[in-house]
Amino acid sequence: MSNTNHTKEEAREFLKQEALNEICSVSDYSRFHDRVFCIFTKYGLQLAAKEELFFSGDEWSDPDSKESLIRKIKQFLDEHIR
């Protein structure tokens, strides 16, 4: 077992990257919204998402919006994973 010490910033970046990896790995767009919500819940971010009306909007039903949603998700994670 490795005894590596990580800074808080490294840990935050790791969590954000893990969340993004899970989100980007969703191949079936019909499951994308649910998967993002589950990942936000996993990290305790569902209430912040609800307060910001994160999941409202027509882009969640448009598969062509996936890349712009991923950018929006990344920004949200940057703001909320501390």
Buried (B, 14 or more C-beta within 10 A) or exposed (E): EEEEEEEEEEEBBEBBEEBBEBBBEBEEBEEBBEBBBEBBEEBEBBEBBEEEEBEEEEEBEEEEBBEEBBEBBBEBBEEBBE
